[in-house]
Amino acid sequence: TLSFGLDAAIALDTMERRKRTGRHGAALYMASGFDQLFHHLDQREYRLQLDDGPVMEGKSITFAVQMGPYYGGGFRICPDARLDDGLLDVCISHPPITPAGAAAIFLMAKGGNHTRLGRMELHQARKVHVEFDEMPAAQVDGERIEARTFDVEVLPAALRVLR
């Protein structure tokens, strides 16, 4: 998982809470999520290019790039993502949104049901290039990263797995 904005703020806050409290699991993620929902609904302007397609521009509250469907205690942000399909799945949540609306989306995301909402945008691609107007909260698998421009690419069959 690579995420920006609210999703990243939740993941990073969850990691900080885990270090402070020793707690873990979905309850910790939910506590962090609701705290961030009411304090960090920041929107960021972005420019996105998928594969070699046209550049798309927009504003996001959350922006996630995933290989698999789950993160953060079992939330299905990209419910159709597959680890073995050679594609990245992208989920973008667009403003405007109220804290109550964001909380509803957050709860729906647990089961992957948020994707049917009109403010959610889903894509698949082998390469993702995204630039933000300002440095967003950003994380990779719970680790903070800092940049405004990100390039992500799937390298099929690059990892050899023994089983």
RACORBEL-V256919 format. One record per backbone hydrogen bond with DSSP energy under -0.5 kcal/mol. CO is the residue of the C=O (numbers start at 1). NH is the residue of the N-H. Records with the same first field share a line. If there is no record, write none. Layout:
# RACORBEL-V256919
CO = NH / NH
This chain:
# RACORBEL-V256919
1 = 141
2 = 65
3 = 139
4 = 7 / 63
5 = 9
6 = 10
7 = 11
8 = 12
9 = 13
10 = 14
11 = 15
12 = 16
13 = 17
14 = 18
15 = 19
16 = 20
17 = 21
18 = 22
25 = 29
26 = 30
27 = 31
28 = 32
29 = 33
30 = 34
31 = 35
32 = 36
33 = 37
34 = 38
36 = 39 / 40
44 = 60
45 = 133
46 = 58
47 = 131
48 = 56
49 = 51 / 129
50 = 53
54 = 50
56 = 48
58 = 46
60 = 44
61 = 6
62 = 93
63 = 4
64 = 91
65 = 2
66 = 89
69 = 77 / 78
71 = 75
75 = 71 / 77
76 = 79
78 = 81
82 = 85
88 = 125
89 = 66
90 = 123
91 = 64
92 = 94 / 121
93 = 61 / 62
98 = 102
99 = 103
100 = 104
101 = 105
102 = 106
103 = 107
104 = 108
105 = 109
106 = 110
107 = 110
108 = 111 / 113
109 = 76 / 112
112 = 115
113 = 116
114 = 117
117 = 120
119 = 94
121 = 92
123 = 90
125 = 88
126 = 154
127 = 51
128 = 152
129 = 49
130 = 150
131 = 47
137 = 5
138 = 145
139 = 3
140 = 143
143 = 140
147 = 136
148 = 132
150 = 130
152 = 128
154 = 156
155 = 158
158 = 160
159 = 161
